[in-house]
Amino acid sequence: MNVAVRTLCAFTAKTGDLDVRFTPAPTALEGQEGHAAVAARRGAGYQREISLSGQHGELRVRGRADGFDPDRGRLEEIKTHRGAGALARQPANHRALHWAQAMIYGWLLCERDGRAQIELALVYFDIGSRRETVFTRTLDAGALRQHFVRCCEAYLAWARSEQQHRSARDAALAALRFPHGDFRTGQRPLAEAVFRVARAGRTLMAQAPTGIGKTIGTVFPLLRALPGQQIDRVFFLTAKTSGRALALDAVAALRRAEPALPLRALELVAREKACEHPDKACHGESCPLAQGFYDRLPEARAAALAEPVWDRAAVRALAQAHRVCPYYLGQELAHWADLVIGDYNHFLDPSAMLHALTQLHGWRVALLLDEAHNLVDRARLMHTGELDQIRVRGLRHTAPKALRKPLDKLERAWKALNASASDEGEDKTGATPGYRVLPALPDELMGALQQAATAVLDHLAEHPTTVDAGLQGFLFDALHLTKLAESFGPHSLCDLSRSRDGRTSVLCLRNVVPAPFLGPRWAAAHTATLFSATLQPPAFHRELLGLPERTAWIDVDSPFERSQLDIHIARDISTRWQHREASVAPIVARIGAQHAERPGNYLAFFSSFDYLDRVAAAFEAAHPEVPVWRQARRMSEAEQADFLARFVAGGRGVGFAVLGGAFSEGIDLPGDRLIGAFIATLGLPQVNPVNEQIRQRLDTLVSQDTGSGFDCAYLYPGLQKVVQAAGRVIRTPEDRGVVHLIDDRFGRAEVRALLPRWWGLGAPPGP
């Protein structure tokens, strides 16, 4: 068994309160520079980053000590901080943890070199003032060995239990049986493909129809692959809460088939949904669940082992029983779960927790990415940042006097940028504010932004008890922008959106192709499977997501028969913006005729709320006998539930909804709860200055095999929404339904080729 010094001490030496108050800390780069600055001040014989290891029983402890001065016999543990007052406010349990790490390294060095004693030093380096504060202790080897043994013994009891769990888990998974007796049509080839790529350590894109049972069809084979590939963790990542629920359902099915299955599954929940005291700050002086958190954590952690599934309810119950914070208990349990179910950002975001744990522990991980057609847009958002000049102007009037100078400098740089921006690239119709893509990063503005962010960081470090949400919000956005600027390249746009009077603007670093950011994340995983009902064309997703060249592809046969779904293409109707008024009457007539021919529940999808409202009003006037309900803007979860509750078995009526909204994917209305859909749009994103710039950039970046910039920016994303919406109609092999594709462009061969094979409208392109 191996354990890192940092992990050993975090497990055995953390005590006292949870304290996650915002305290501006150095960035990773600043921390590295701080370590280098300390080392540069030492003598010529000073040794940096010394690899050390030691053994206690079957436990091997390893790590890197920051520095050792052989002339003074002093081992140094270096920590960087910001602001002279940071040390005075440092919680006692933080420094105790630092001493615990230094003492472990001290013993490992004494054992290696046969030393009888050693001087240990905690070196705190202020990156602003460049000053060191040093605390020292001289300890003999015997005392250090006793500390080392105590830590190892405390960890070993847990480590032995974990080793036994791992052995039992792998033995059970090697013999795991499919929980449903037999596979559905298409499930077996999907499962076999997932298993094969896991064995080969490769990546897979799997397109499989809605209703096939993709979740259990991917989770089961990947779990079967864990023992043979020595995979430590599976991360099931999804875009929506409904995806997490499906993954938990798959785990429940496996456990029903194998009640004693030793598999720990954890659901990660966002902080705002897990927090029990949203009115309190995350530290022991404010929140009772943060007070003494680390003192009560070991019992809560041990109790969790009796609960094999740690979903939101189970984690909350454990937290209540042991009086700890449920959110941070969930974060802790991520260290010990076999299957972690969470959001894409838990592994793919720049500061993703699961990726950080993978790197820290050297885990061998496998990824499952549900509804992967959402991933391009989500990944773009992760690597996009913006800042509004109006926000900066507001800060100048409320910020402390010490911050006025850097904020004034930022405002002057912003004014100069606005003045220099021409009208090139703007929307001439006047329908949108002025918009321009800058040819390069605005160096003067970015420099002023960096200086302002540093000044705010230093101010907040010196005044930690002053809670200023405006300053903190500005700081987070500014740091995100400056971080993105470090990796700025052709994959992103730097654009400026100006107000109508031209006096203010919004600066945005907008990612277009997330591949450069995601490529290293795929490389950090042993295997990854991306699956969805809509991954056409595969080259688009492979290129924009930065998937490895050897990524495998499977297009799974549908379990549904062509006879289950009647598809009608309205070649005589155009839903283009300039034709919408003329399209209302024929759409109303089509919906009315279909409902009269086969009364039942239908969904009608439109490109906007305005279009929806116009058609719905006309339909209600023409067919007052047919019940109608509409999706509204900004519906609450309860209102969405009420909308779906109207689709009862044996019911009649038409629900009007927006394509790409809450009701076009991720909902399940089997049987006659839904018997048809009308899709009055190709789903193409709105033509606006931003999307046009994305189209132009993609024209220069994507390969010919992937398609044109128009295809990538408009056509592919739009038709994915269409297929997802149509997929609500046929959910089981017994369902029968109808889909009306309302637009003449659905008759084009290149459009039909992007629709599912089993619809029988055209052969989709291969990989």
N, C-alpha and C positions, 0 to 999 in steps of 0.2 A: 504494500500500500504506500502511495506517495501523497504528500500533502505539502503545499507551499507554506512558507512561514507566515505570509499575510493571512491565509485561510485559517491556519492553526490558531493564530492569535485572535482573529475575528470571532472564532468559535468559542474560545476558552477565556478570553481576557476582556470582552466587552461587557460592561456593567453599567448600571444607572439608567439615566433618562435617554429617551429618543429625543434628538435635538436637530431638526432640519430647518431651523431659521435661516433666512436668506443671509448669507455672509459671503460677500464677493470673494471668490477664490481665484488664484492664478489659473490660466488656461494650461493645458497639457504642455504646449510649447514653452510658455513662460516657466513652468516647473522644470522642464529639461534645461532651459537656459540658467535657471537659478542653481541647479545642481552643478552645472558646468562652471558657474561663477565661483561657487564655494571651492570646488576642486582646484581652480586656477590659482587661488590664494595660498594653497598649501605648498609644501616643499616638493622638491623634484622626485622624491621617492614615494609620493602619495599614490595609493592604489585606489582606482575607481571601480565600482560595480564588481565586487568580488563574489564569484560563485562559491557557495558553501552548502554543504549537506551533512547530515548525520542520521544515525539509526537509533531507534528505540524499539526493541522487539521487532515486530513485522512492519513497523511504521518508519518510512524514510522521509525526512524533513529536508526541504531544499529551498533555496532562495538566493537573492543577490543583495549583499550588504552595500550601502551607498558608498562608503569610503573607509580606508584604513591608513593611518599614519604610523608606519613601523618605527620611526624614530621616537615618537612619543608613546607608542603602545596604545593608541587611541582609535577605537572603532566608532564611526560616526553614522548616525541615522539623520538624514537631511530632510527637512520639511519646509516647503515654501508657503508664504502667506502674504497678505496684502494689508498694509496699515499697521502702524505701531501699536494701536490699541487691541489688535486681534489677539495677542498672547494674553493680555490681561483678562480678556473675556473668554478665553479658551476653557471649555468645560473640563473638569478634572478627569472625567472618564476618557476623554480624547487623549490627554497626555499620558494617562496610565496605559492606554493601548500602545502608544508610541514607545514607552519604556519596555513594555512586554516584548515588542518586536526587537528592540535593541538588545535585550537580554538573551533572546534566542540566538541572534547572530553572534553575540559575545561568546556564548558557550560553543557554538559550532567552530568559531575561530580558535578558541582555547583548545578544543579537542584536536583540531587539525594541526596546530603548531606546538602542542604540548605546553601551553602557557599556564602559569599558576594563577595569574590574575590579569585583569585588563581594565582599562579606562573606557567607559562608555560615554558618548556625548549625543545629546539631542541638539541638533543645529537648526534653528529656525531662521530662515532667510527671508527678509522683507524685499519683495521684488521692486517696490517703489523706491525706498531709501537705500537699498543695497546693503543694509545693515544685517549683521548676524547677532542673534541672541543664543547663547550656548549654555546648556545645563549638563553637568557632568556627574558621573558616579564611578567610583573604582570598586570593583567587585572581584572576589576570588572565584576561581573556577568551580569550587565545590558548591557555592551558592547558586551560581549560574546553572550548574548541572541539575540541582534540585528543582529550579524553576522550569527547566526544559522537561524534566521527567514528569512534573505535575501537569504541565500542559499536554504532553503526549498521552499520559494516562487518561486524562479527561476526554481527549479526542478519540483515543483508541476504542473506548467502550462504544461510542457512536460509530466509528469506522468499521469495527467488527460487525456491528448490526447492519451497516450499509453493505458490507461485503456479502453477508449472508442473504440480504435482500436481493442483491444483484445476481447471485448464483441461482436463487429460487426464481427470480423474474426470468432470467434467460432460459432456464430449464422449462418453465411454463410456456414461454413464448415460442420455443422451438417446437412444442407439441400443440400449439394453439389451433383450434378448429374454427372454421367459418361459422358465425353464430346463427345463420339462417338456414342451415341444412343444405341448400343448393344456391348457386349463383343465379342472379337474373341474367337475361340476355345482355351481353356486353360487359357484365361485371367481371367475369373471369379473365378476358384478355386485358382489361384495365389492371386488375390485381397482379397478373403475371408481369405486365410491363413495369409496374412499380417495384416489384420484387427484383426483377432483373437489373434495373438501373441501380437499385440499392446495393446489390452484390457487386456491380461493376464500378460503383463510386461515381456515377454519372448523374446528369440532369435530364428530366423528362417533362415535356409538355403534353398533356393529355386532354383532348377535346372529347367530352362525353355528354350525351343528351341529358337534359333535365329530367329527373324522375328515375334515373338508372340506379341510384344509390351510390353516388360517387364518394361520399364521405367514408362509409364503411368499406367501400371498394378500394380505398387508398390507405386508410388507417390499418386495416387488418394485414395486408401483405407487408407493410413497412414494419409493423411490430414483429411479424414473423422473421424479418431480416435482421433484427437487432442482434441476436446471439451470434450468428455467423460472421457478422461484420464488426462485432465489438462496438456497436453504436451506444453511446452513453445516454443521449436524450433525443426525443422527437419533439419538434416545435410545429404545432398546427396553427397556421396563421391565416387570418381572415379579415375581410374589410368591414363586416357587420356583426352585430350581436347575434343575428339569426344563424350565422355560420358557426359561432361558438356553441350554440345550442345543439346544432346537428352533430358536432364533434362529441359533445357530452352524451348525446343519444347513442352514438356509435360505441362509446365506452360502456354505457349501460347495457347495450346488447351483448357485448363481449362478456360482461360480468354475469349476465343472466345465463349465458351458456357455460361459463366457468366461474361459479360464485367465489372460489378461493383464489382467483387470479391475482397474483402479487404485482399489480401495476398501479403506480401512483399517478393520478392525473390531476393537474392543477389548472383552474381557470383564472387567468389574470384579468382584473377588473380595473377600470380607470379610477384614479384617486377620487374624483368628484362623485362617483357612484358608490365608492366603498367607505367614504369618510362618515364616521358617526357623529362628529362634532364640527360641522362646516363653519361654525361661528368662532372656532378657536384655532390658535396657531399650533403648529406641529412642534411643540417642545413641552417639557415637563412642568414649566411654570404656568402653562396655559391649559393644556389638555390632560385630563386624568389618564387617558390611555397611552400617553407618551411618558408620563411619570413612571419611572422604574421599569420601563419597557424591557430593557436587556436583562434585568433581574428575573422577570417572569417569562421571558422568551424560551429558556430551555424546557420548562414544563409544557408550554404550549406546543413546542416543536415535537417533544416526545409524544404528547397526546395525539398529534396529527397522524402518527404512524398507525393508530387504530382506525383511522378513517381513510380508506384507499382512494376516495374521490374527493378532491378539495375544490368543489365548485364554489360559487359565490356564497351560497347559503351555508355550506359547511365551514368555510373559512370564517364567516361572520359568527357562527355559533362557537367555534373554537376561540375566537378573539374575545367574545363576551364571557366565556367560561373562565378565561385566564386574564381578563382585564388588560388586553393589549390592543393596539391599533390593527384593525383588520387589513387595511391596505398594506402596511409594512410587514405584517405577518405573511401575507401573500407573496410579497417580494422575497422574504426569507425562504419560504417553502420552494421557491423556484430553484434553489440550490439542490433540492432533494427529490424533485419530481422526475418521473420517467417520461411523461407526456405533458407538455405545457401547451395550453390552448390560449391564444391571445390574438392581438391585432398585428397587422403587417409591421407597424412601427416598432414593435418590441424586438425585432431582429434587424430591420432594414433602415430605421431612422439613424441619422448621424450619431446620436447619443443612446442607441438602443441598449436596453439592459441585458437582454438575452445574448446579444452578440458580445457584450463586455464580459459576461460570465463565461461564455465559450472560450474567449481569449485567455481569461484569467486562469481557468482550470484546465485548459487544454482539452476540452471535451471534443469528442467525435459526435457530431450532431447530424440529424436528418431533418429536412424541411418538407412540410406539406403546405401549399399555398392554395387556399380555397377561393373560388370565384376570381381566378387570376386575371380575368379581363379587366378588373378594376385597377390592376397594379400599375399600369403606365401612369394614369392620372394621379394615383396616390403617391407614387414615387416622385413624380414631378413636384407635388406640393411639399414633400419632405425636404426638397432641395431648392425651394423658392423662398425668397424673403423680400419684404417691402417695408418702406418707412414713409409716413405722410409728413410733409413739411408743416402742415397746420398743427400737427401734434408737437413738433419741435417749437413752433412759435408759442404755443400755449405754455410749454415748460419754461420758456424764457421769462414769463411773467410770474411764475410761481416758484421757480427753483431758488435755492439758497444763493446768496450773493457770490459765493466762491465758484459757483458753476456758471454764472452769467457770461464770463469771458469766453470759455470754450463753446458755449451754446450760441453766442453772438457770432463767433468765427464760423460756426457751422451754418448759421443763417446767411451770412455774407457769401459763403461759397455756394450755397443753394440758389441765392438770387442771381449770382453770376452765371450759374448753369442754366437757369431759366431764360436769362437774357440771351444767351448764346444759342439756345435751341431754336432751330428754324421750323417752318411749317411743314417740312418734308416728312412724308409718311403719315400726315394727319388725315382724319376722316373729313372730307370736304363737305359732307352733307350737313355738318353742324350737329348731327344727332348724338355725337359723343364728344367729350373734351379733347383737346389737342393731345396727340400721342406721337411719340417718336422713339425709335430704337437708336440708342447711342452707338457710335462706331467702336467705342472702347469704354472702359471704366472711367468715370470722371475722377481723376486722381486727386484733384484739389478737394472735392467734396468728400471722397472716401478718407483722405488724410484727416480732414476736420472731424469727420464722424468717428474715426478711431480715437482722436484726442478727446473728443467729448465723452465717448464711452469710458475711456480710462479715467477721466476726471470724475464721472459719476461713480465708477467702481470704487475709487479711492474715498469719495465722500461717504458712500454707503458703508464702506469698511470702517470708517471712523465714527459713524453714527448708526450703529446697528439697531438701536432701540427706536429709531425714527422710521416708521413705516410709511413710505411714500409710493403708492401704487403707480403713480404716473412716472416717476423716475425709474422704478423697476421695470415697468413695461417698455419704456424707451430703451433701457439698457439691454433687455433680452433681444429686442428686435435689432438693435444696433450691432450686438455681438454676433447674431445670426448672419446679418448682412456682411459684416467684415470677415467672418469665417468663410462664407460662400465666395467672397471676393478672392480669397487665397487660391481657390481652385477654379476660378472663372475661365471659361474657354468657349469654343464654338458650340458646345452642347447647351449653352444658356444664352439668354438675351439680357441686356441691360437696357431697360426702357423707362421712359419718363412720361407720365400721364399728367397733363397740365389742366388746371381749372379753366373755366370759360374765360375768366379775365386774364389768365396767364400769369397771375401773381404767385400762385403756389402750385406745387406738383407732388406727385407720389413717385418715388424712386423704387424700382423693382428689379431684382436679379431673378429672372424667371427661367427655370429649367425647362428645356425642350426634350432632351434625350437623357434619361437618367442612367444610361448604361455605364458611364465611367464611375458612378458612385456605387452601383449595385454589383458590378463585376467582382470586386473584392469580397463581397458578402457571400456570393455563390461559392467562391473559392474557399471560404472559411467553413463550408459545410461539406460533409462527406457525400451527401446526395440531396437532391431537391426535386420535388414533383410539383408542377404548377398545373392545376386542373380547373376546367370551366366548361360550360356548354357552348361558349363562344370564344374561340381562340383563332379564328380565321382573320387574315392568313397567318400561318405560324411564323413566317419570316419577319413580319411586323413586330411581333412580340419578342422574338429572339433577338432582333437587332436593337430595339429600343430599350429592352431590359438588360442588355449586356450578358445574355446567357452564353455559356461555352459553345464553341463551334460544334462539339460532338453531342449537343443536346438531342436526345431522342424525341420522336414525335409519334403519337398514336391518335387516330380518329376512330373512336369506338362506335361500332354499329348500334343503332337505336333499338331498344326493346319494343318500340311502337311500330305498328303497321301504317303504311301510307293511307289505308282506308279509314283509319281512326280520325284523320284530320282533313277536312275540306278546306282548301285554300283558294281564295278568289283574289285576283289582281284587278284593281279598278284602273284600267289603262286609259280611261276617258276622263280622269280627274287629276288635276294638278294641285298640290298643296303648297306650292311655292308662295312666298310672301305676297307677290303681286297678284296671285290668283286666288287668294284665300276667301275673299268675299264671294266670289263666284262658286267656290267649292262647297259652301255651307249647305245649300239646298240639296245637291246630289248626295252629300254625305248623310244628311238627315233621312233622305229617301232610302238609302241603302240600309241604314241601321233599322229603320222602321219595317222595311220589307223582310229583313232577316228575322227580326223579333216576331213578326206576324207568322212567318213560315214555321219557326220553331221557338215558341215562347220559353224563356228561361233567363238566367243571369248572364250578363255580358259586361265586358270592360271595353271602353273606348278610349284610346290614347291619342294625345295631341302634343304638338311641339311647344305650346305655351299655355299659360292660364287664360290669356286673352282669347286665343283661338278656341280653347275648351269652352269658355263661357258663352261665346257666340253660338257655337254649334249646340251646346246643351240647351240654351234658351230657345233656339229655333226648334229643337226636337220636342221640348216640353209643349211648345205652342202647337206643333203639328200632331203630337201623339200624347195628349193629356192622360190617356188611359194607362200609359206605361210608367211605372215608378222610376224616378231618376235621383241619383245622388252624386255629388260632385266633390272632388278633391279641392281643398282650399289651401291658400298660401299659409305656410308656417303652422301646419297642424300639429297639435300636441300628440303624445303617444296615445292618450285616451281617445282623442278624436280619430286617430288612424284606426284604432281598434274598433270604434263605432262604425267607421266606413266599411271595414272588412266584415263586421258582424251582419251587414245587410245581405251578404252572399250566403243565404241559408239554403239547405237542400230543398229542392222543389220550388224555390223562389223564382220571382220574375222581376226584371228591371235592368237598367243600364247604369253602371258606375262610370263616370267621366273622370279621367286622370291624365296626368302629364307624363309623357314618356321620359324614362330616366329617373322618375321620382320614386316615392316610397312603395308604390303599388305595381311597379313594372318588373321587379325582381325580388327574390327572397321571400315570396309569400306562397302559400300552398292552399289551393282551393280545389280539392279533388272531387271526382264524381260530378253531380249536376249542380254543385255549388257555383261552378263557372263552366259554361258550355261554349263560349266564344269570345273573340276579341276583334276589335276594329282598330287598326293602326294607321292613323291618318297623317303620316309623316315618315320620312326616311331617317329621322332622328339626327340629322346633320347638326353639328354645333353651329351656333349663330355666326354669321359672317360679320366680323368686326375687326378693328385694326389689330388687336392682339392675336386673334386666330389667324389672320392673314400673314402676320409676321412669322408665326409658328409654321404655317404652310410653306412660306418662302425658305425658312431655315431648314426645314425637313427636305425640301427639294435639293438642297446642297449637301445634306448629310447622309440620307439613307441610300442604300444600294438600289440598283435598278430592279433586282429581284423582289425587293420589298414593296415597291410601288412609288407613285408620285407623292409630292408633298400634299396635294389635295386628298389623295387616298388616305394618307396617314393622319392628316389633321381633321378630315371631315367624314369621308365615306366609311372607313373601318369602324371608328367609334360610334357612328350613327347606327350602322346595321347591327352592331353588337347589342344596342339597346332594343332594336326591333326584335331580334331573336329572343332576347331575355323576356320581353313582354309577351311574345307569342307562346313562350314556354310555360306560361301560367295555365294554358288551356288543357293540355294533355299531361296528366301527372301520374297515371297508373295505366297498366295494360287494358283496363276495362273502360277507360274514359273515351268519349266520342265528342268531337267539337268542330268548330269552324273558325277560321281566321281570315279576315278581309284586309289585304294590304292595299291601302288606298293612296295611290300615286302612280302616275304613268311610268315613272322611273323604275318601279319594281319590275317592269317588263323588260328592262335591259339585261342582256346576257351577263355583263360584268357584275351587275348587282345580284342577279339570281345565283351566280356562282359562289357568292359569299354566304348564302343561306344554307341551312342544314341539308345534308344529302337525303335524309329520309323523307323530306318534303317532296322530293321528286321534281324540283324546279330547275336543277342544273348541277353539274358536278363541281364541287369546291376545289380550289387549287390544292396541290400537294405541298409538302414541306419545302 
